[in-house]
Amino acid sequence: MNLTSPSQVKDWCIKNGFHPNKVLGQNFLIDKNALDSILDAALLPDGGDTGAPVSVLEVGPGLGVLTEGLLERGCKVTAIEKDPVLADRLKESLGNPENLTVMKGDALDYIKDGSCDGFSLMVSNLPYQAGTRILIELIDRIGRFEAPETIVVLVQTEVAERLAAKEGSKTRGLAGVRVQFDYDVQIVRKVAASCFWPRPEIGSTVVKLVRHHRNDDVGEDVRRKFKWLTKRAFEHRRKQLGSTFKGLIESTARAEQLTNEDWLALAEAIEIG
């Protein structure tokens, strides 16, 4: 089956009585140009000439269009699929490749138990509903375990804009602050809603995250305070920080106005129980 052919994808679903699940965010990528953009952004050479296989983590492989592309470019893929029907068919549908391991279940559970540690690269078309949480949970392991050096994901455009938002932006939020603590964020390209089946209501964007290592020497205690400060501040984002943190911080600024360096300085300066 050509996984970038809308007619063939629809035909397979009809013949197998499979109905894409909105709750699981199942919108299958059916555009070859968008697929190649994701693989190229991950710096994977076309043709599979990679030397030793790159170990790649993929969350939400669905029918396997991205999985197939990763394998063709010489990667060793570990794919986590929550839908039991898709998980059970994935490996066989791609010809039972030796370099593919399929893990059936919730990616958040696998992240928590350490099964997602140690991958240098993550490439995924993330489920709409859980995509941001998956990224945050994975990145939160930095300081205790190793998160990927490079992450290339396809997410809703509004999520991509939040991840990349700089200080002072109206889209600046907790997700962007947390991700940017350890990663430089690059918007690669937008992907129209028509490139998916079923067609979602909004478009998506390819985002690339690259570890910058500027905060590698930040200890776990300071990281804990950084997370606490930013979470509480963005829960009350309309308030000045001096009002949110009475007796702890004196500032008339609001949460979205601070740089990550500002947040880090606050985390290093304050004492909390």
N, C-alpha and C positions, 0 to 999 in steps of 0.2 A: 504494500500500500504506500502510495506517495503521501506522506504526512503533511505536505504543503499544498495538497490539492483539496479544496473545499468539498468538491463533489464526492471524492473518495472517502474523506473523513466522515461526512454525513452518511454515506452509504454504509460504512462499517458500523456506525452507531445504530442505524435503523435495523440492519441485519442481526445485530447482537442484542437488540433491545436495551441499549445503553442510553440513558438520558443524563446529559451533563448536569452536575449538581451545583446550584448557585451558592448554597451554603458553604461548599468547599472551594468556591471561587474557580470553578472549572470553565475557563475560556481558553480554548486550544489555539495556539499560534499556527496560522496557515499561510504565512507569507515568507517566501524564500529570502527576499532582500533583508527583511527584519531579522530572520534567523542568522544570516551571514554577518550582520552588524553586531549581533551579540557575540558570536564566536570570534570575530575580528577584534572586538574590544577587549577580549580576554587574552589577546596576543597569541592565539593559537594558529599556527601556520596551516594554510589550506593544503590538503594532500596528505596530512598525517605524519610529516617528517619532523618529529619532535625529539628524536633520540629516545631517552628513557621516558616511559609514559608518565604524564602529569596526572597526579591523583586529584580528581575533581569531585566536589560535593554538589549534588543537584537536589533541590527540594521541589516537589511537585512536578514530576516528569510527565504526568498525564498520559497521552498516547505515545510519547517518546520522540517527538520531533527534535527537541534540543538534545536529548540523549543520543540519538542517532548521529547528529552533527558532531557532538563531542567525540564519539567513538571513531568516526571517520577521520577526525583530526588527531588521532593517536592517543587519546586520553584513557585513563583508567577511571571509570565512573562509579560512584556510589550514589544511587538514587533512592530518595525517601518518598514513598507514595502512601498517602493516607487512605485513598479509595481502594478497598480490597480487590475489586474487580480489575481495576487498571494495574494494580501491583502484581496480581497473579499472571496477567497476560504479557507484561512488558518485556521480559527477557526473551520469551519464546517468539514474540512478534518481531523482534529484531534479530532473530537467528541464533539465539543463545550465545552471544559473544562472551569470551573468557574474561574480558576486561570490564564487565558490568556486574555489579552487585546491587540487588534490589532489597531494600528494607521496607517492610510493610508496617505502617503505623504513623503516629503523629510526630512530626519533626521536632516539636517543642519537647516532647518526652525524650527523644534521642539526644537533643542538645543538652538537656539537664543531666542525662546519665553518662555524658562524655563520649558518646558514639560519633559525634561530629567534630571532635578535636583532632588536630594534626593535619588537616587538609590545607595545602598551600593556596588552593583556588576554589571558589564557589561560583557556579554559574547556574542561574535558575530563572524560570518564569514563575515568580512567586504567586501563590494563591492570593487573590484580592483581599480576602477577609483577614488573613493572619500574617500577611507579608511583613508589615512593619514590626510586629512583635517578634517574628522569627529573626529578623536582622538584629534587633536590640538584644534578645536573649543570647544570640551567638556572640555578639561583640562584647557583651558584659562579662564573658569568660576571660577576656584579656586581663592579665595580671595574675591569674591563677592557672589558666591553660592557654594554649595557642589557638587563636582564631585565624582564619585565612589571611594571607598577605594581600590577595586581590579578590574582590567580590564584584561580579557583573550580574545585575539582576534587571528583570523587566517588571516594573511596578506601575501602578496607576500614576498618571502624570501629577496629580496633586500631591501624592506621596513623594515623588521624585523632587518636586519643588521644595517641599519641606526639608528633605534630607540635605539639599544643597544650599538652603537659605542662609545668608550671612546676617550679621548683627544689623539691627535697624529695619530689617525686612518684615512686612506684615505676615509673611508665611514662616517666619522664624519660630520654631517650637522645640519641644523637648526632644523629639526624635533627631532633629538636625544637630542640636547641641551634643547629644550623647554620641552620635555617630562620628561627628567631626573631632571629638576628643582623640580618636585614634586613627581616623581615616580622612584623606583628602577625597572630596566628592566631585565627580565630573558627570555632567549631563552629556550623554553620547548622542542620542537622537530620539525624536518622538515616533511613536508607532500608532497609526490610526486604528480606530475601533474596528474598521472593516478588515483588518488583518487577523481577526480572531473569529472563531466559531465556537459557541454562539457569540454573536456580536454583543459586546458589553455596551453600557450606556455612555461610557467615557473612554477617552484614549489612554494610552500607556506611554511610558518612556523608559529607555534603556539607561541605566545609571551604573557608573563604575566607581568603586571604592578602592583606594589603595592605601595600605598602612603607611603612615608617615613616621612613626617611631619617635616623635618628638616628646611623647609623654611616657616612654618606657620605664623611666626611673621613678615615676610617681608611685608611691606605696599604696597598699590596699586601703589603709585608713583614710588617706586623702581622696582616693577614688570613691570610697563610701560616702564621704562628706560631699563630694562633687555631685553624686547622684541624688543625695537627699536634698541639697540646696536647689538644684535645677528642677527636680520633680515638684517641690513645694512652690517654687517661684512661678512655674508655668501653670500650676493649678489656680493661681491667683494673678494671672498675667496682666490684668488691668490695674492692679495695685502697684504702688511704688514699693521697691524692695524694703525701704525703711518701715513701711506699714506691715508687710508680710513677716519680716524678721525683727520685730520690735525688741530692742535691747541687745540684739546680736549684730545687726548691720545698719549703718547709717547711710542711706542713699535715697535720692529722689528718682533714680533710674527705674525703668521697668524691665522685666525679664528679657524681652527680645532685643534690648539695646546693648546688652553685654556681649563681649567677645568670649571665646572659650578661655583665652588667657585671663580675662577678668574673673571668670568663674573659678578657674584653678587657683588664682591668688586668694580669693575668698575662702575656698576650701582649705587652703594651707594656713590661713590666718585664724579661722574660728575654732572654737572648742565646743563640741556637742557631746551629749551623753550617749 
